[in-house]
Amino acid sequence: MVTLDADFHALLALSGALFPSVIRIRIEGMKGEQVASIIQRVEAAAMSDLVSGAAVTVTERRIALRRLPLSAK
């Protein structure tokens, strides 16, 4: 799942879910080709984590990945 909405990561944390993996893009104003390029980069860098369950956040500066289930720290 790919989203611009922070609620999906919060719902994963609250529920203790192991799936689905969620990629949250925190960059506004992109066109479809740019979003597709980001998704391809994330898949190439983290496919095994995405298959196992992960919450990924993409900003202009970095890609952050946390394995599921998320815990409140």
C-alpha positions, 0 to 999 in steps of 0.5 A: 500500500502506498499513501500520503496519509500518516494514519496508516502507520498509526493504525499499524502501530495501534493494532500490532499488525504484521501486514500490510506493508505501507509506504508513506510518501511525505513529499508533496506536489509530485507528478505520477512519474515521480511517485512511480520512481520513488516506489521503484526505488523503495522496492529495489532497496527493501523488497525483502522487508516489504514482503515480511511486513514493514512501514516505510516513510519517504522524505526528500532526504531519506527512506526510513524503514521499520519492520512490523509490528510497530511498537510505541517507543 
